[in-house]
Amino acid sequence: MDIKKVVVIGSGTMGCGIAAQVANAGIQVFLLDLPSKGNERNQIIENAKERILKSRPPLLIEKNKINLIVAGNIEDDFNFVEDADWVVEAVVERIDVKKDIYKRIEKIRKKDSIISSNTSTIPLKAL
């Protein structure tokens, strides 16, 4: 499969790292998290992008790769999943939250898209 569009859901340490590595590969990646309160609904992701830029050691090979990371939130922009080739779930380690995300993904994902989890504590069988 030729991966051209990636969606990472969750902008914590692992989600940011995954998004940065996808950007390093020259692939556009849509990074989603909860909507922010206030006027700027994608502020959580904008803050995550700043963390990526300031990371030591650097997560990005070239700082301009940050432009390949598109900010979004799971309320307004979940439709990005519809035509993604690869969707990576990297949300909090709570099975109820993960299962809710998977249900939402399953409803709109395209056929043959790759869905993966970054879980480190929950057995995949349980998901």
matplotlib code that plots the C-alpha trace (Angstrom):
import matplotlib.pyplot as plt

x = [0.0, 1.2, 0.6, -0.1, -2.3, -1.9, -4.1, -2.7, -5.3, -3.7, -1.0, 0.8, 4.5, 3.9, 1.4, 3.8, 6.7, 4.7, 3.5, 7.0, 8.4, 5.6, 6.5, 10.2, 9.2, 7.7, 4.1, 1.3, -0.1, -3.2, -2.7, -6.0, -6.8, -9.6, -10.9, -9.5, -11.7, -12.0, -11.7, -8.8, -10.2, -6.9, -4.7, -3.8, -2.3, -0.6, 1.0, 2.0, 3.6, 5.6, 6.8, 7.9, 9.9, 11.6, 12.2, 15.7, 16.9, 15.1, 12.1, 12.3, 15.2, 14.4, 12.3, 10.3, 8.8, 6.5, 4.4, 3.4, 1.7, -1.9, -3.7, -7.2, -9.5, -11.7, -15.0, -14.5, -12.0, -12.6, -13.6, -9.9, -10.1, -12.4, -9.6, -6.6, -4.4, -3.2, -4.8, -2.8, -4.6, -2.4, -4.9, -4.8, -4.4, -8.0, -9.8, -13.2, -11.6, -9.8, -12.9, -14.9, -12.3, -12.2, -16.0, -15.8, -13.0, -14.8, -17.9, -16.0, -12.7, -12.0, -11.7, -8.2, -7.0, -4.5, -5.7, -3.1, -2.8, 0.1, -1.0, 1.7, -0.4, -3.6, -3.5, -4.6, -7.0, -8.9, -9.2]
y = [0.0, 3.5, 5.6, 9.2, 10.4, 9.6, 10.5, 10.3, 10.6, 11.8, 14.4, 13.3, 12.2, 9.2, 10.8, 13.7, 11.4, 9.3, 12.4, 13.8, 10.6, 10.5, 14.1, 13.2, 10.7, 13.5, 12.4, 14.8, 13.8, 15.1, 15.3, 15.3, 15.7, 17.1, 20.5, 23.4, 25.6, 29.2, 30.6, 28.5, 24.9, 23.4, 25.0, 21.6, 20.6, 23.9, 23.5, 20.0, 21.3, 23.7, 20.9, 19.0, 22.0, 22.5, 18.8, 17.7, 15.5, 16.9, 14.9, 16.5, 16.1, 19.5, 22.1, 22.9, 19.4, 20.8, 22.1, 18.6, 18.2, 19.6, 20.5, 19.3, 18.1, 15.0, 17.0, 19.2, 17.3, 13.6, 13.4, 13.4, 9.6, 9.0, 9.0, 8.2, 5.3, 4.8, 5.8, 5.6, 5.7, 7.2, 8.3, 7.9, 4.3, 3.8, 1.0, 2.8, 5.9, 3.7, 1.6, 4.8, 6.0, 2.7, 2.7, 6.2, 5.2, 2.0, 4.0, 6.2, 4.6, 3.7, 0.1, -1.4, 1.5, 0.5, 1.0, 0.7, 1.4, 2.8, 1.1, -0.2, -1.5, -2.9, -6.3, -5.9, -8.8, -6.6, -3.7]
z = [0.0, -0.9, 2.2, 1.3, 4.2, 7.9, 10.9, 14.4, 17.2, 20.4, 20.8, 23.9, 23.8, 21.6, 19.3, 18.7, 18.1, 15.6, 13.8, 13.6, 12.1, 9.5, 8.6, 8.5, 5.8, 3.8, 4.3, 5.4, 8.8, 10.5, 14.3, 16.2, 19.9, 22.0, 21.1, 23.1, 25.1, 23.8, 20.3, 19.0, 18.9, 17.8, 20.4, 22.0, 18.7, 18.1, 21.5, 20.5, 17.3, 19.4, 21.7, 18.5, 17.3, 20.7, 21.4, 22.4, 20.8, 17.8, 16.6, 13.1, 10.7, 9.3, 11.1, 8.0, 8.1, 10.8, 8.0, 7.1, 10.4, 10.2, 13.4, 14.1, 16.8, 17.2, 17.2, 14.1, 12.1, 12.6, 9.0, 8.1, 8.9, 5.9, 3.3, 5.5, 4.4, 8.0, 11.3, 14.5, 17.8, 20.5, 23.1, 26.9, 28.2, 29.0, 27.3, 27.2, 25.5, 23.0, 22.2, 21.6, 19.2, 17.3, 16.9, 15.4, 13.1, 12.0, 10.9, 8.4, 7.5, 3.9, 2.9, 3.3, 5.5, 8.2, 11.8, 14.6, 18.3, 20.2, 23.4, 25.7, 28.6, 27.1, 25.3, 21.7, 22.3, 24.8, 22.2]

ax = plt.figure().add_subplot(projection="3d")
ax.plot(x, y, z, "-o")
ax.set_aspect("equal")
plt.show()
